Amino acid sequence: AQSVTQLGSHVSVSEGALVLLRCNYSSSVPPYLFWYVQYPNQGLQLLLKYTTGATLVKGINGFEAEFKKSETSFHLTKPSAHMSDAAEYFCAVRRSGNTGKLIFGQGTTLQVKP
Amino acid sequence: GAGVSQSPSNKVTEKGKDVELRCDPISGHTALYWYRQSLGQGLEFLIYFQGNSAPDKSGLPSDRFSAERTGGSVSTLTIQRTQQEDSAVYLCASSSPGLAGESSYNEQFFGPGTRLTVL
């Protein structure tokens, strides 16, 4: 069975500081990996995804993530936090193939302090 | 409107009543998903429709939950005899068909959700 673990339900950084949100997954088959962001009272928006190919993927708003198979990790980073990055972030995994459904982590709330 | 829409945005009901939640996917998207977001359980998959294939119902928590998709477009999630633990935000998503009609590569676009409160 697939699962996703996000380390840290709350992360607080200062504006301009590095953002690092951790995600580890378990999957018996090569996974597809996703990061979504949810702003207050809004639906989820895709930040980036890894399917195949280059293991460092770049997304919107300056975020990127690296797929590390040996560590079963897909951590999300951004070099310099902005106040507008304050939101909840979800890591998700999907089996390769035609099943469609996403398995989400518990989410990490990012607070950005001025 | 180019996005996924859901209605109502908020629903308050009494324990034991039935509720229906509606999702209008993006036009042309053959895959439709329902998820539930609650404080205790996070984001959980409920059900998945792909074209004319039999839906994947593996995430439905009980037989009080059902969903249908009419004409390959609009979907309705029905919860019968609601319980307080059904209180959550119900999210719908859709995705476009990829190669050979499958959607595994393709981004799921989420609607704003329906917040259900069972008193």
Interface residues (C-beta under 8 A of the other chain):
Chain A: Y32 Y36 N41 Q42 G43 L44 Q45 L46 K49 T51 F90 A92 R94 R95 S96 G97 N98 T99 G100 K101 L102 I103 F104 G105 Q106 G107
Chain B: V4 A31 Y33 Y35 G42 L43 E44 F45 Y48 Q50 D56 S58 G59 L91 A93 S95 E102 S103 S104 Y105 E107 Q108 F110 G111 P112 G113
